[in-house]
Amino acid sequence: MKYLKAIASMIINDLRQNKKRSAARKGSAAYWTSHMVADETFKDRESSLDHFHWRNAQYPGYIELMPVSGYDNKVIVDYGCGPGNDLVGFTEFSKPQKLYGLDVSKTALIASEKRLKLHRGKIDLIHIEENENKIPLPDKSVDLIHSSGVLHHCKNLDAILMEFYRILKDDGQIQIMIYNYDSLWLHLYTAYMHQIERNLYADLDIRKAFKHTTDGPDCPISKCYKSDEFTSYVEQFGFIGKLKGVSISLTELSILPKRFDAIQNRKLPREHREFLSEIIFDEKGWPLYKNQVAGIDSCFSLKKKQKKE
């Protein structure tokens, strides 16, 4: 009986993996429809809030850099809202004038709608088409655009940033979390633990290998940015970008002891050995690289450039 159960489990797992691979070939929207992050069913408001706090605790420093409180009477867009974790935060810890949740995944929006029924406030959920990324909101109508862990997965980032500029008020702000190149995730977890220890993606350059280690090996798009790369990029679309700070995952903190083996390994390219050698620690015990936390989540604030009179 145990043997049959094991075989059945393997078959189910293979079917799921095949489904994800098939979805990945169809693009990001299809992938995120079949591979939704943190999809859970909550019985009441308390269990939903407990998950909100638990999820934020998996990334120390995140909620301070990507706050959901202090936005009373603001029009807010959560771009790439997924199953609604940050929407829960905005409804519980702010009193928005209007709150929109946008996503390319219809299943994520359904999950958001179900979860948000447990919380006060009214949220408009909008499905976005991933190629053109048109946002059905008026020009200069939004105070805050919040986008957490989304833009590094997007197919047409240029179109998204142009839409952000269009809908944002002249004095509005944007807060964005994207994957960080200067992280333990890239230099230790990907470059050493995957490419050398496990011999996975060893024939790929580091950015392409990184893509396979974040949100499932078949994730079609998963980029990472150095701070100046991203701020220079958004300038093309009329924004001034600033790195607010970086949060780190508990996964990265748990693998820190591996860095000594990695530094000693001659197979690890020099770039990664030097990164790991330069790590120092702050008073909290968090690893720093060039005075920033060496974590995967870079958090940026953007505002519109002021036009000269």
C-alpha positions as CSV (number, residue, x, y, z in Angstrom):
1,M,0.0,0.0,0.0
2,K,2.8,2.4,0.9
3,Y,4.5,1.6,-2.4
4,L,1.3,2.4,-4.4
5,K,0.8,5.7,-2.5
6,A,4.4,6.6,-3.3
7,I,3.9,5.9,-7.0
8,A,0.6,7.9,-7.0
9,S,2.4,10.8,-5.3
10,M,5.2,10.7,-7.9
11,I,2.6,10.7,-10.8
12,I,0.7,13.6,-9.3
13,N,3.9,15.6,-8.8
14,D,5.0,14.9,-12.4
15,L,1.6,16.0,-13.7
16,R,1.9,19.2,-11.7
17,Q,5.4,19.9,-13.0
18,N,4.3,19.2,-16.6
19,K,1.4,21.6,-16.2
20,K,3.8,24.3,-15.0
21,R,6.2,23.7,-17.9
22,S,3.3,23.8,-20.3
23,A,2.1,27.1,-18.8
24,A,5.6,28.6,-18.8
25,R,5.8,28.1,-22.6
26,K,2.6,30.2,-23.0
27,G,4.1,33.1,-21.1
28,S,4.1,34.8,-17.7
29,A,0.4,35.2,-17.3
30,A,-0.2,31.6,-17.9
31,Y,2.6,30.6,-15.6
32,W,1.3,32.7,-12.7
33,T,-2.2,31.4,-13.2
34,S,-0.9,27.9,-12.6
35,H,1.9,28.8,-10.1
36,M,0.3,31.2,-7.7
37,V,2.4,32.3,-4.7
38,A,1.1,31.7,-1.2
39,D,-2.3,30.5,-2.2
40,E,-4.2,29.6,1.0
41,T,-7.7,29.4,2.2
42,F,-8.5,31.4,5.4
43,K,-11.4,30.6,7.6
44,D,-11.6,34.1,9.2
45,R,-10.1,37.5,9.5
46,E,-7.7,36.5,12.3
47,S,-6.2,33.6,10.3
48,S,-5.7,35.9,7.3
49,L,-4.0,38.5,9.4
50,D,-1.8,35.9,11.0
51,H,-0.6,34.9,7.6
52,F,0.0,38.5,6.6
53,H,2.3,38.9,9.6
54,W,3.9,35.5,9.1
55,R,4.7,36.1,5.5
56,N,6.3,39.5,6.2
57,A,8.4,37.9,8.9
58,Q,10.0,35.6,6.3
59,Y,11.7,38.7,4.8
60,P,13.1,40.8,7.7
61,G,13.0,44.5,7.0
62,Y,10.4,44.2,4.2
63,I,7.4,45.8,5.8
64,E,9.4,48.8,7.0
65,L,10.6,49.4,3.4
66,M,7.2,48.6,1.7
67,P,4.7,50.0,4.3
68,V,1.0,49.5,4.0
69,S,0.1,51.9,6.8
70,G,-0.1,55.7,6.7
71,Y,-2.0,56.0,3.5
72,D,-5.4,57.3,4.7
73,N,-7.6,59.0,2.1
74,K,-5.2,58.0,-0.7
75,V,-5.9,56.3,-4.1
76,I,-3.8,53.2,-4.1
77,V,-2.9,50.7,-6.9
78,D,-1.3,47.4,-5.9
79,Y,0.2,46.3,-9.3
80,G,0.6,42.5,-9.3
81,C,-1.5,42.0,-6.2
82,G,-1.4,38.2,-6.4
83,P,-3.7,36.5,-3.9
84,G,-4.0,39.7,-1.9
85,N,-1.5,39.8,0.9
86,D,-0.6,43.5,0.6
87,L,-4.2,44.4,-0.2
88,V,-5.0,42.9,3.2
89,G,-2.4,45.2,4.7
90,F,-3.7,48.3,3.1
91,T,-7.3,47.5,4.1
92,E,-6.3,46.8,7.7
93,F,-3.7,49.4,8.4
94,S,-4.7,52.3,6.2
95,K,-8.1,53.9,5.2
96,P,-7.7,54.4,1.5
97,Q,-10.0,56.6,-0.5
98,K,-9.8,53.9,-3.2
99,L,-7.9,50.7,-3.5
100,Y,-7.2,48.8,-6.7
101,G,-5.7,45.3,-7.1
102,L,-4.3,44.6,-10.5
103,D,-2.9,41.3,-11.8
104,V,-2.3,39.3,-15.0
105,S,-3.6,36.1,-13.3
106,K,-7.3,35.6,-13.1
107,T,-6.9,32.9,-10.5
108,A,-4.9,35.3,-8.3
109,L,-7.7,37.8,-8.5
110,I,-10.3,35.2,-7.6
111,A,-8.2,34.2,-4.6
112,S,-7.8,37.9,-3.6
113,E,-11.6,38.5,-3.8
114,K,-12.3,35.5,-1.6
115,R,-9.7,36.5,1.0
116,L,-10.7,40.2,1.1
117,K,-14.3,39.3,1.9
118,L,-12.9,38.6,5.4
119,H,-11.6,42.2,5.8
120,R,-13.2,45.6,5.9
121,G,-13.1,48.0,3.0
122,K,-13.9,47.8,-0.7
123,I,-11.3,46.8,-3.3
124,D,-11.6,47.0,-7.1
125,L,-9.9,44.0,-8.7
126,I,-8.8,44.4,-12.3
127,H,-7.4,41.9,-14.7
128,I,-4.4,43.2,-16.8
129,E,-3.4,41.9,-20.2
130,E,0.4,41.2,-20.1
131,N,1.4,42.4,-23.5
132,E,0.0,45.9,-23.6
133,N,-0.5,46.3,-19.8
134,K,-3.1,49.0,-20.2
135,I,-4.4,50.2,-16.8
136,P,-8.0,51.3,-17.0
137,L,-7.7,54.4,-14.8
138,P,-7.6,58.1,-15.6
139,D,-4.5,60.1,-16.0
140,K,-3.0,61.5,-12.8
141,S,-5.5,59.8,-10.6
142,V,-3.4,57.7,-8.3
143,D,-1.5,58.8,-5.1
144,L,0.5,55.5,-4.5
145,I,1.5,52.7,-6.8
146,H,2.7,49.7,-4.8
147,S,4.3,46.8,-6.6
148,S,6.0,44.0,-4.6
149,G,8.0,41.2,-6.3
150,V,6.3,41.7,-9.7
151,L,8.2,43.9,-12.1
152,H,11.1,41.5,-12.4
153,H,8.7,38.9,-13.8
154,C,7.0,41.2,-16.4
155,K,7.1,40.7,-20.1
156,N,6.8,44.4,-21.1
157,L,8.2,46.5,-18.4
158,D,8.5,49.6,-20.7
159,A,4.8,49.6,-21.2
160,I,4.1,49.2,-17.5
161,L,6.4,52.1,-16.5
162,M,4.7,54.3,-19.1
163,E,1.3,53.5,-17.7
164,F,2.6,54.1,-14.1
165,Y,3.8,57.6,-15.2
166,R,0.4,58.3,-16.9
167,I,-1.8,57.3,-13.9
168,L,0.4,58.7,-11.1
169,K,-0.4,62.2,-9.8
170,D,2.4,64.7,-10.2
171,D,3.1,64.6,-6.4
172,G,2.4,60.8,-6.2
173,Q,4.8,58.1,-5.2
174,I,5.7,54.6,-6.2
175,Q,7.1,51.9,-4.0
176,I,8.6,48.8,-5.7
177,M,10.3,45.7,-4.6
178,I,12.4,43.8,-7.2
179,Y,15.1,41.1,-7.0
180,N,18.6,42.3,-6.0
181,Y,21.7,41.2,-7.9
182,D,24.0,42.1,-4.9
183,S,22.5,39.3,-2.7
184,L,23.3,36.1,-1.0
185,W,20.6,34.6,-3.2
186,L,22.6,35.2,-6.3
187,H,26.2,34.9,-5.1
188,L,25.8,32.0,-2.7
189,Y,22.5,30.2,-3.2
190,T,22.6,30.3,-7.0
191,A,26.3,30.6,-7.9
192,Y,27.6,28.1,-5.3
193,M,24.8,25.9,-3.9
194,H,23.1,25.4,-7.3
195,Q,25.8,25.7,-10.0
196,I,28.7,24.1,-8.1
197,E,27.3,21.9,-5.2
198,R,24.3,20.6,-7.1
199,N,25.7,21.0,-10.6
200,L,22.4,22.7,-11.7
201,Y,22.4,25.3,-14.5
202,A,26.2,25.2,-14.4
203,D,26.3,25.9,-18.2
204,L,24.3,29.2,-17.8
205,D,25.5,32.7,-17.0
206,I,24.6,33.8,-13.5
207,R,21.6,35.9,-14.4
208,K,20.0,33.1,-16.4
209,A,20.8,30.6,-13.6
210,F,19.3,33.0,-11.1
211,K,16.0,32.9,-13.0
212,H,15.6,29.1,-12.3
213,T,16.2,29.4,-8.5
214,T,13.6,32.0,-7.5
215,D,10.0,31.2,-8.3
216,G,10.2,27.7,-9.7
217,P,12.7,26.3,-12.3
218,D,10.2,26.9,-15.1
219,C,9.5,30.5,-14.3
220,P,9.6,32.2,-17.8
221,I,10.9,35.6,-16.6
222,S,12.8,36.4,-13.3
223,K,15.3,39.2,-13.5
224,C,17.6,40.8,-10.9
225,Y,19.0,44.3,-10.9
226,K,21.9,46.2,-9.4
227,S,20.7,49.4,-7.7
228,D,22.1,51.8,-10.3
229,E,20.9,49.6,-13.2
230,F,17.3,50.0,-12.0
231,T,17.4,53.7,-11.2
232,S,19.0,54.4,-14.6
233,Y,16.4,52.4,-16.3
234,V,13.4,54.2,-14.7
235,E,14.9,57.6,-15.6
236,Q,14.0,56.9,-19.2
237,F,10.4,57.0,-18.3
238,G,10.4,60.3,-16.4
239,F,11.1,59.0,-12.9
240,I,13.7,59.7,-10.2
241,G,14.4,56.4,-8.4
242,K,16.0,55.9,-5.0
243,L,17.0,52.7,-3.3
244,K,15.2,52.8,0.1
245,G,16.9,49.7,1.4
246,V,17.1,45.9,1.1
247,S,15.3,43.1,3.0
248,I,16.6,39.6,3.3
249,S,15.0,36.2,3.2
250,L,15.2,33.7,6.0
251,T,16.5,31.3,3.4
252,E,19.5,33.6,2.8
253,L,20.1,33.9,6.6
254,S,19.9,30.1,7.0
255,I,22.6,29.4,4.4
256,L,25.1,32.0,5.7
257,P,27.5,29.4,7.1
258,K,28.0,28.0,3.5
259,R,29.9,31.2,2.5
260,F,33.2,29.9,4.0
261,D,33.1,26.8,1.8
262,A,32.1,28.9,-1.1
263,I,35.0,31.3,-0.7
264,Q,37.5,28.4,-0.5
265,N,36.2,26.8,-3.6
266,R,38.3,27.7,-6.7
267,K,35.5,26.6,-9.0
268,L,33.4,29.5,-7.8
269,P,34.1,32.6,-10.1
270,R,36.0,35.4,-8.5
271,E,33.1,37.8,-8.6
272,H,31.1,35.7,-6.1
273,R,34.1,34.8,-3.9
274,E,34.9,38.5,-3.5
275,F,31.3,39.4,-2.8
276,L,31.1,36.8,0.0
277,S,34.5,37.9,1.3
278,E,33.3,41.5,1.7
279,I,30.3,40.6,3.8
280,I,30.2,42.3,7.2
281,F,27.4,42.3,9.8
282,D,25.4,45.0,11.5
283,E,24.2,45.1,15.1
284,K,21.2,42.9,14.2
285,G,23.4,40.3,12.8
286,W,22.2,40.9,9.2
287,P,24.9,40.6,6.5
288,L,25.9,43.8,4.7
289,Y,27.5,44.4,1.3
290,K,28.7,47.9,0.7
291,N,26.5,49.2,3.5
292,Q,23.3,47.6,2.3
293,V,21.7,44.4,3.5
294,A,22.9,41.5,1.2
295,G,19.3,40.3,0.6
296,I,17.2,39.4,-2.4
297,D,14.6,42.2,-2.0
298,S,15.6,45.6,-3.2
299,C,13.0,48.3,-2.3
300,F,12.9,51.5,-4.3
301,S,10.9,54.7,-4.2
302,L,10.0,56.5,-7.4
303,K,8.6,59.9,-8.1
304,K,8.1,61.9,-11.2
305,K,10.8,64.3,-12.3
306,Q,9.8,67.9,-11.8
307,K,9.3,69.6,-15.2
308,K,11.2,72.9,-15.6
309,E,9.0,75.9,-16.0
